[in-house]
Amino acid sequence: MKSKKTNGSGICAAFDVIGGKWKAVILWELHVQPLRFGELKRALPDISEKMLIQQLREMETDGIVHREVFHEVPPRVEYSETKLGATLSASLAPLADWGDRHAKRVEAARTRTRSAK
């Protein structure tokens, strides 16, 4: 059955929340288990600390990531996905499967295009 929405508002809303290079990847990491900032940084070595902080804050504002501060010495902060974030993670699984199946084909097409220039 075809959706009655023809302006793409659903996909726009979803990409507004996970758009950009890092948010989907961060959420994917948090789907497995809650992580501390340093653990996230090690799992995503190509992201700068500043960008990771910014992305986590935006994701917290959007309600897909929860930040919990443990009042102990030394202080500990842990990030986890919220229930809303878990529903978004579940919707990313088919996209991840697509990427696994087609990454080589896409890279080959990009290589052909670059070499043709």
DSSP file (Angstrom, degrees, kcal/mol; ACC not computed):
  #  RESIDUE AA STRUCTURE BP1 BP2  ACC     N-H-->O    O-->H-N    N-H-->O    O-->H-N    TCO  KAPPA ALPHA  PHI   PSI    X-CA   Y-CA   Z-CA
    1    1 A M              0   0    0      0, 0.0     2,-0.2     0, 0.0     0, 0.0   0.000 360.0 360.0 360.0 132.5    0.0    0.0    0.0
    2    2 A K        -     0   0    0      1,-0.1     2,-0.1     2,-0.0     0, 0.0  -0.509 360.0-111.9 -78.4 141.4    1.4    3.4   -1.0
    3    3 A S        -     0   0    0     -2,-0.2    -1,-0.1     1,-0.1     0, 0.0  -0.415  13.1-137.3 -69.5 146.8    1.8    6.1    1.6
    4    4 A K  S    S+     0   0    0     -2,-0.1     2,-0.6     2,-0.0    -1,-0.1   0.670  82.8  92.5 -78.0 -16.7   -0.4    9.1    1.4
    5    5 A K        +     0   0    0      1,-0.2    -2,-0.1     2,-0.1     3,-0.1  -0.684  45.3 167.7 -80.6 120.5    2.5   11.3    2.2
    6    6 A T        +     0   0    0     -2,-0.6    -1,-0.2     1,-0.1    -2,-0.0   0.499  63.1  70.5-110.1  -7.1    4.0   12.5   -1.1
    7    7 A N  S    S-     0   0    0      1,-0.0    -1,-0.1     0, 0.0    -2,-0.1   0.389 102.5-116.8 -94.3   5.1    6.3   15.2    0.1
    8    8 A G     >  +     0   0    0     -3,-0.1     4,-2.6     1,-0.1     5,-0.2   0.712  63.7 146.9  73.2  19.6    8.8   12.9    1.9
    9    9 A S  H  >  +     0   0    0      1,-0.2     4,-2.4     2,-0.2     5,-0.2   0.849  68.3  52.6 -62.6 -33.9    8.1   14.4    5.3
   10   10 A G  H  > S+     0   0    0      2,-0.2     4,-2.2     1,-0.2    -1,-0.2   0.946 113.1  42.0 -65.4 -48.3    8.7   11.1    7.1
   11   11 A I  H  > S+     0   0    0      1,-0.2     4,-2.6     2,-0.2    -2,-0.2   0.871 114.4  53.1 -67.6 -35.5   12.1   10.6    5.5
   12   12 A C  H  X S+     0   0    0     -4,-2.6     4,-1.8     2,-0.2    -1,-0.2   0.914 109.1  49.0 -63.9 -42.7   13.0   14.2    6.0
   13   13 A A  H  X S+     0   0    0     -4,-2.4     4,-1.1    -5,-0.2    -2,-0.2   0.912 112.6  48.1 -63.8 -42.0   12.1   14.0    9.7
   14   14 A A  H >X S+     0   0    0     -4,-2.2     4,-2.0     1,-0.2     3,-0.5   0.933 113.6  45.7 -64.7 -46.0   14.2   10.9   10.1
   15   15 A F  H 3X S+     0   0    0     -4,-2.6     4,-1.7     1,-0.2    -1,-0.2   0.755 104.5  62.9 -72.3 -21.8   17.2   12.3    8.3
   16   16 A D  H 3< S+     0   0    0     -4,-1.8    -1,-0.2    -5,-0.2    -2,-0.2   0.855 110.3  40.8 -64.7 -33.5   16.8   15.5   10.3
   17   17 A V  H << S+     0   0    0     -4,-1.1    -2,-0.2    -3,-0.5    -1,-0.2   0.858 132.2  22.0 -82.9 -38.0   17.5   13.4   13.4
   18   18 A I  H  < S+     0   0    0     -4,-2.0     6,-0.7    -5,-0.1    -2,-0.2   0.285  90.6 132.7-115.1   9.9   20.3   11.2   12.1
   19   19 A G     <  +     0   0    0     -4,-1.7     4,-0.4    -5,-0.2     3,-0.2  -0.103  44.5  44.5 -61.7 160.7   21.6   13.3    9.2
   20   20 A G  S    S-     0   0    0      1,-0.2     4,-0.3     2,-0.1    -2,-0.0  -0.349 100.8 -64.9  94.9-178.6   25.2   13.8    8.6
   21   21 A K  S    S+     0   0    0      1,-0.1     4,-0.3    -2,-0.1    -1,-0.2   0.787 120.2  32.3 -78.0 -29.7   28.2   11.5    8.8
   22   22 A W  S  > S+     0   0    0     -3,-0.2     4,-2.8     2,-0.1     5,-0.2   0.779  91.6  76.4-109.6 -29.2   28.2   10.5   12.4
   23   23 A K  H  > S+     0   0    0     -4,-0.4     4,-2.7     1,-0.2     5,-0.2   0.894  99.6  46.0 -60.7 -44.9   24.8   10.3   14.2
   24   24 A A  H  > S+     0   0    0     -6,-0.7     4,-2.2    -4,-0.3    -1,-0.2   0.893 114.9  49.2 -63.3 -38.1   23.7    7.0   12.7
   25   25 A V  H  > S+     0   0    0     -4,-0.3     4,-2.0     2,-0.2    -2,-0.2   0.900 111.4  48.7 -68.9 -41.0   27.1    5.5   13.4
   26   26 A I  H  X S+     0   0    0     -4,-2.8     4,-2.2     2,-0.2    -2,-0.2   0.942 112.9  47.5 -62.1 -48.1   27.0    6.8   17.0
   27   27 A L  H  X S+     0   0    0     -4,-2.7     4,-1.3    -5,-0.2    -2,-0.2   0.889 108.9  55.0 -61.1 -39.3   23.5    5.4   17.5
   28   28 A W  H  X S+     0   0    0     -4,-2.2     4,-0.6     1,-0.2    -1,-0.2   0.891 109.0  47.8 -61.8 -40.1   24.6    2.1   16.0
   29   29 A E  H >X S+     0   0    0     -4,-2.0     4,-0.9     1,-0.2     3,-0.7   0.896 111.8  49.4 -66.5 -40.4   27.4    1.8   18.5
   30   30 A L  H 3< S+     0   0    0     -4,-2.2    51,-0.6     1,-0.2    -1,-0.2   0.674  96.4  72.1 -74.5 -16.2   25.1    2.7   21.4
   31   31 A H  H 3< S+     0   0    0     -4,-1.3    -1,-0.2    -5,-0.2    -2,-0.2   0.845  96.9  50.7 -66.1 -32.3   22.6    0.1   20.3
   32   32 A V  H << S-     0   0    0     -3,-0.7    -1,-0.2    -4,-0.6    -2,-0.2   0.933 130.4 -33.7 -71.5 -47.2   24.9   -2.7   21.4
   33   33 A Q  S  < S-     0   0    0     -4,-0.9    -1,-0.3    46,-0.1    46,-0.1  -0.971  71.3 -79.5-167.9 156.7   25.5   -1.3   24.9
   34   34 A P        -     0   0    0      0, 0.0     2,-0.3     0, 0.0    46,-0.2  -0.390  51.9-163.7 -62.0 144.8   25.8    1.9   26.8
   35   35 A L  E     -A   79   0A   0     44,-2.4    44,-3.3    -2,-0.0     2,-0.1  -0.965  18.5-124.1-135.0 148.9   29.2    3.5   26.4
   36   36 A R  E  >  -A   78   0A   0     -2,-0.3     4,-2.3    42,-0.2     5,-0.2  -0.452  40.9-102.0 -80.3 164.2   31.3    6.1   28.1
   37   37 A F  H  > S+     0   0    0     40,-0.6     4,-2.6     1,-0.2     5,-0.2   0.915 122.1  50.1 -55.7 -47.9   32.6    9.0   26.1
   38   38 A G  H  > S+     0   0    0      1,-0.2     4,-2.2     2,-0.2    -1,-0.2   0.859 109.1  52.0 -61.4 -36.9   36.2    7.5   25.8
   39   39 A E  H  > S+     0   0    0      2,-0.2     4,-2.0     1,-0.2    -1,-0.2   0.905 110.5  48.3 -66.4 -41.1   34.8    4.2   24.7
   40   40 A L  H  X S+     0   0    0     -4,-2.3     4,-1.5     2,-0.2    -2,-0.2   0.924 110.1  52.0 -62.9 -44.0   32.7    5.9   22.0
   41   41 A K  H  < S+     0   0    0     -4,-2.6     6,-0.2     1,-0.2    -2,-0.2   0.893 110.7  47.6 -61.1 -40.7   35.8    7.8   20.8
   42   42 A R  H  < S+     0   0    0     -4,-2.2    -1,-0.2     1,-0.2    -2,-0.2   0.857 110.2  52.4 -68.4 -34.6   37.8    4.6   20.6
   43   43 A A  H  < S+     0   0    0     -4,-2.0    -1,-0.2     1,-0.3    -2,-0.2   0.766 119.3  36.7 -70.9 -24.4   35.0    2.9   18.6
   44   44 A L  S >< S+     0   0    0     -4,-1.5     3,-1.7    -5,-0.1    -1,-0.3  -0.631  70.2 167.6-126.5  71.3   35.0    5.9   16.2
   45   45 A P  T 3  S+     0   0    0      0, 0.0    -1,-0.1     0, 0.0    -2,-0.1   0.693  71.0  61.3 -65.2 -19.0   38.6    6.9   15.8
   46   46 A D  T 3  S+     0   0    0      2,-0.1     2,-0.3     0, 0.0    -5,-0.1   0.580  85.8  89.1 -85.2  -8.3   38.0    9.2   12.8
   47   47 A I  S <  S-     0   0    0     -3,-1.7     2,-0.1    -6,-0.2    -3,-0.1  -0.705  78.7-124.4 -90.1 139.6   35.6   11.6   14.6
   48   48 A S     >  -     0   0    0     -2,-0.3     4,-2.5     1,-0.1     5,-0.2  -0.430  20.0-118.0 -76.0 157.3   37.1   14.5   16.5
   49   49 A E  H  > S+     0   0    0      1,-0.2     4,-2.5     2,-0.2     5,-0.2   0.912 115.8  52.5 -60.4 -42.9   36.3   15.0   20.1
   50   50 A K  H  > S+     0   0    0      1,-0.2     4,-2.3     2,-0.2    -1,-0.2   0.913 110.7  46.8 -60.1 -44.4   34.6   18.3   19.4
   51   51 A M  H  > S+     0   0    0      2,-0.2     4,-2.8     1,-0.2     5,-0.2   0.893 110.7  52.1 -67.1 -39.8   32.3   16.7   16.8
   52   52 A L  H  X S+     0   0    0     -4,-2.5     4,-2.5     2,-0.2     5,-0.2   0.925 110.7  48.0 -62.3 -44.4   31.5   13.7   19.0
   53   53 A I  H  X S+     0   0    0     -4,-2.5     4,-2.3     2,-0.2    -2,-0.2   0.940 113.5  47.7 -60.1 -47.6   30.5   16.1   21.8
   54   54 A Q  H  X S+     0   0    0     -4,-2.3     4,-2.3     1,-0.2    -2,-0.2   0.919 113.2  47.3 -60.8 -46.0   28.3   18.2   19.4
   55   55 A Q  H  X S+     0   0    0     -4,-2.8     4,-2.5     1,-0.2    -1,-0.2   0.911 111.6  50.4 -65.5 -42.2   26.6   15.1   17.9
   56   56 A L  H  X S+     0   0    0     -4,-2.5     4,-2.2    -5,-0.2    -1,-0.2   0.898 110.3  50.4 -62.6 -40.3   25.9   13.6   21.3
   57   57 A R  H  X S+     0   0    0     -4,-2.3     4,-2.4    -5,-0.2    -2,-0.2   0.924 111.9  47.1 -63.7 -43.9   24.4   16.8   22.6
   58   58 A E  H  X S+     0   0    0     -4,-2.3     4,-2.1     1,-0.2    -2,-0.2   0.899 112.5  49.7 -64.4 -40.1   22.1   17.1   19.5
   59   59 A M  H  <>S+     0   0    0     -4,-2.5     5,-2.3     2,-0.2     6,-1.1   0.857 110.4  50.3 -68.1 -34.6   21.1   13.5   19.8
   60   60 A E  H ><5S+     0   0    0     -4,-2.2     3,-1.1     4,-0.2    -2,-0.2   0.913 109.6  51.0 -66.9 -43.2   20.3   14.0   23.5
   61   61 A T  H 3<5S+     0   0    0     -4,-2.4    -2,-0.2     1,-0.3    -1,-0.2   0.875 108.7  52.0 -60.3 -38.4   18.2   17.1   22.6
   62   62 A D  T 3<5S-     0   0    0     -4,-2.1    -1,-0.3    -5,-0.1    -2,-0.2   0.547 115.4-118.4 -77.5  -7.3   16.3   15.0   20.0
   63   63 A G  T < 5S+     0   0    0     -3,-1.1    22,-0.4    -4,-0.4    21,-0.4   0.673  87.1 106.5  83.0  17.3   15.6   12.4   22.6
   64   64 A I  S   <S+     0   0    0     -5,-2.3    18,-1.5    20,-0.2     2,-0.4   0.589  76.0  47.2-103.6 -11.9   17.4    9.5   21.0
   65   65 A V  E     -B   81   0A   0     -6,-1.1     2,-0.4    16,-0.3    16,-0.2  -0.988  68.7-151.3-129.5 139.9   20.4    9.4   23.4
   66   66 A H  E     -B   80   0A   0     14,-3.5    14,-2.1    -2,-0.4     2,-0.6  -0.924   5.7-156.0-109.8 133.5   20.4    9.5   27.2
   67   67 A R  E     -B   79   0A   0     -2,-0.4     2,-0.5    12,-0.2    12,-0.2  -0.944  11.3-170.0-109.6 119.9   23.3   10.9   29.1
   68   68 A E  E     -B   78   0A   0     10,-2.9    10,-2.6    -2,-0.6     2,-0.6  -0.948   8.1-156.0-116.2 126.4   23.7    9.6   32.6
   69   69 A V  E     -B   77   0A   0     -2,-0.5     2,-0.6     8,-0.2     8,-0.2  -0.872   6.1-153.7-100.4 124.7   26.1   11.2   35.1
   70   70 A F  E     -B   76   0A   0      6,-3.6     2,-1.8    -2,-0.6     6,-1.6  -0.880  13.4-139.2 -98.6 120.3   27.3    9.0   37.9
   71   71 A H        +     0   0    0     -2,-0.6     2,-0.3     4,-0.2     6,-0.0  -0.588  60.0 111.9 -85.0  85.3   28.2   11.0   40.9
   72   72 A E  S    S-     0   0    0     -2,-1.8    -2,-0.1     4,-0.1     4,-0.1  -0.873  72.8 -66.1-143.3 173.4   31.3    9.2   42.0
   73   73 A V  S    S+     0   0    0     -2,-0.3    -2,-0.0     1,-0.1     3,-0.0  -0.952 126.6  26.0-113.8 121.7   35.1    9.9   42.1
   74   74 A P  S    S-     0   0    0      0, 0.0    -1,-0.1     0, 0.0    -2,-0.1   0.660 110.8-116.1 -71.2 156.8   36.2   10.1   39.4
   75   75 A P        -     0   0    0      0, 0.0     2,-0.4     0, 0.0    -4,-0.2  -0.257  30.7-156.8 -61.1 146.9   33.0   11.3   37.8
   76   76 A R  E     - B   0  70A   0     -6,-1.6    -6,-3.6    -4,-0.1     2,-0.4  -0.989   9.8-168.5-130.4 136.0   31.6    8.9   35.1
   77   77 A V  E     - B   0  69A   0     -2,-0.4   -40,-0.6    -8,-0.2     2,-0.4  -0.985   7.5-169.9-124.3 134.5   29.2    9.7   32.2
   78   78 A E  E     -AB  36  68A   0    -10,-2.6   -10,-2.9    -2,-0.4     2,-0.4  -0.973   8.5-151.4-128.2 139.8   27.6    7.1   30.2
   79   79 A Y  E     +AB  35  67A   0    -44,-3.3   -44,-2.4    -2,-0.4     2,-0.3  -0.888  21.4 164.6-110.6 139.6   25.6    7.4   27.0
   80   80 A S  E     - B   0  66A   0    -14,-2.1   -14,-3.5    -2,-0.4     2,-0.3  -0.958  39.2 -98.5-145.3 162.5   22.8    5.0   25.9
   81   81 A E  E     - B   0  65A   0    -51,-0.6   -16,-0.3    -2,-0.3     2,-0.1  -0.606  35.5-134.8 -81.9 147.2   20.0    4.9   23.4
   82   82 A T     >  -     0   0    0    -18,-1.5     4,-2.4    -2,-0.3     5,-0.2  -0.297  34.2 -94.3 -85.3 178.0   16.5    5.8   24.6
   83   83 A K  H  > S+     0   0    0      2,-0.2     4,-1.6     1,-0.2     5,-0.1   0.905 131.9  49.1 -60.5 -40.0   13.4    3.9   23.7
   84   84 A L  H  > S+     0   0    0    -21,-0.4     4,-1.6     1,-0.2    -1,-0.2   0.911 109.9  51.1 -64.5 -41.8   12.9    6.3   20.8
   85   85 A G  H  > S+     0   0    0    -22,-0.4     4,-2.7     1,-0.2    -2,-0.2   0.863 105.7  56.2 -62.1 -36.6   16.6    5.8   19.8
   86   86 A A  H  X S+     0   0    0     -4,-2.4     4,-2.3     2,-0.2    -1,-0.2   0.871 105.1  51.3 -64.9 -36.8   16.0    2.0   19.9
   87   87 A T  H  X S+     0   0    0     -4,-1.6     4,-1.3     2,-0.2    -1,-0.2   0.881 111.6  47.8 -67.7 -35.3   13.2    2.4   17.4
   88   88 A L  H  X S+     0   0    0     -4,-1.6     4,-1.0     2,-0.2    -2,-0.2   0.904 109.5  52.6 -70.1 -41.3   15.4    4.4   15.2
   89   89 A S  H >X S+     0   0    0     -4,-2.7     4,-1.0     1,-0.2     3,-0.7   0.910 106.5  54.1 -57.9 -43.0   18.3    1.9   15.5
   90   90 A A  H 3< S+     0   0    0     -4,-2.3     3,-0.5     1,-0.3    -1,-0.2   0.864 106.8  51.2 -61.2 -35.2   15.9   -0.9   14.4
   91   91 A S  H 3X S+     0   0    0     -4,-1.3     4,-0.5     1,-0.2    -1,-0.3   0.705 104.6  58.4 -75.9 -17.9   15.0    1.1   11.3
   92   92 A L  H <X S+     0   0    0     -4,-1.0     4,-2.6    -3,-0.7    -1,-0.2   0.712  86.0  80.1 -80.1 -20.9   18.7    1.4   10.5
   93   93 A A  H  X S+     0   0    0     -4,-1.0     4,-2.4    -3,-0.5     5,-0.2   0.907  92.5  46.9 -56.8 -47.2   19.3   -2.3   10.4
   94   94 A P  H  > S+     0   0    0      0, 0.0     4,-2.2     0, 0.0    -1,-0.2   0.873 112.1  52.0 -63.5 -33.4   17.9   -2.8    6.9
   95   95 A L  H  X S+     0   0    0     -4,-0.5     4,-2.2     2,-0.2    -2,-0.2   0.901 109.3  49.2 -66.7 -40.9   20.0    0.2    5.7
   96   96 A A  H  X S+     0   0    0     -4,-2.6     4,-2.4     2,-0.2    -1,-0.2   0.897 110.1  51.7 -64.2 -40.3   23.1   -1.5    7.3
   97   97 A D  H  X S+     0   0    0     -4,-2.4     4,-2.3    -5,-0.2    -2,-0.2   0.914 108.5  51.1 -61.8 -42.8   22.2   -4.7    5.5
   98   98 A W  H  X S+     0   0    0     -4,-2.2     4,-2.3     1,-0.2    -2,-0.2   0.928 109.9  50.2 -59.5 -45.3   21.9   -2.8    2.2
   99   99 A G  H  X S+     0   0    0     -4,-2.2     4,-1.7     1,-0.2    -2,-0.2   0.904 109.5  50.6 -60.9 -42.6   25.4   -1.3    2.8
  100  100 A D  H  < S+     0   0    0     -4,-2.4     4,-0.3     1,-0.2    -1,-0.2   0.908 115.0  43.7 -61.0 -41.7   26.9   -4.7    3.6
  101  101 A R  H  < S+     0   0    0     -4,-2.3    -2,-0.2     1,-0.2    -1,-0.2   0.835 126.4  27.8 -73.0 -33.1   25.4   -6.1    0.4
  102  102 A H  H  X S+     0   0    0     -4,-2.3     4,-2.5    -5,-0.2     5,-0.2   0.400  84.8 100.8-116.8   2.4   26.2   -3.3   -2.0
  103  103 A A  H  X S+     0   0    0     -4,-1.7     4,-2.5     1,-0.2     5,-0.2   0.898  87.4  48.4 -58.6 -42.7   29.3   -1.5   -0.6
  104  104 A K  H  > S+     0   0    0     -4,-0.3     4,-2.3     1,-0.2    -1,-0.2   0.901 111.7  49.8 -65.8 -39.9   31.7   -3.1   -3.1
  105  105 A R  H  > S+     0   0    0      2,-0.2     4,-2.1    -4,-0.2    -2,-0.2   0.911 112.2  47.2 -64.8 -42.8   29.4   -2.3   -6.1
  106  106 A V  H  X S+     0   0    0     -4,-2.5     4,-2.3     2,-0.2    -2,-0.2   0.918 112.4  49.4 -65.3 -43.9   29.1    1.3   -5.1
  107  107 A E  H  X S+     0   0    0     -4,-2.5     4,-2.4    -5,-0.2    -2,-0.2   0.891 109.9  51.8 -63.7 -38.8   32.9    1.6   -4.6
  108  108 A A  H  X S+     0   0    0     -4,-2.3     4,-2.3     2,-0.2    -1,-0.2   0.905 109.8  49.6 -63.5 -40.9   33.5    0.0   -8.0
  109  109 A A  H  X S+     0   0    0     -4,-2.1     4,-2.2     2,-0.2    -2,-0.2   0.901 111.4  48.9 -64.7 -40.5   31.1    2.5   -9.6
  110  110 A R  H  X S+     0   0    0     -4,-2.3     4,-2.6     2,-0.2    -2,-0.2   0.907 110.4  50.8 -64.9 -41.2   32.9    5.4   -7.9
  111  111 A T  H  X S+     0   0    0     -4,-2.4     4,-2.4     2,-0.2    -2,-0.2   0.913 110.0  49.7 -63.3 -43.1   36.3    4.1   -9.0
  112  112 A R  H  X S+     0   0    0     -4,-2.3     4,-1.4     1,-0.2    -1,-0.2   0.908 111.8  49.0 -61.5 -42.1   35.1    3.8  -12.6
  113  113 A T  H  X S+     0   0    0     -4,-2.2     4,-0.7     1,-0.2    -2,-0.2   0.918 111.8  48.3 -65.7 -43.3   33.7    7.4  -12.5
  114  114 A R  H >< S+     0   0    0     -4,-2.6     3,-0.7     1,-0.2    -2,-0.2   0.901 112.4  47.9 -63.4 -41.0   37.0    8.8  -11.0
  115  115 A S  H 3< S+     0   0    0     -4,-2.4    -1,-0.2     1,-0.2    -2,-0.2   0.734 106.0  58.7 -74.7 -20.6   39.1    7.0  -13.6
  116  116 A A  H 3<        0   0    0     -4,-1.4    -1,-0.2     1,-0.2    -2,-0.2   0.662 360.0 360.0 -78.7 -16.5   36.9    8.2  -16.4
  117  117 A K    <<        0   0    0     -4,-0.7    -1,-0.2    -3,-0.7    -2,-0.2   0.463 360.0 360.0 -79.1 360.0   37.5   11.9  -15.5
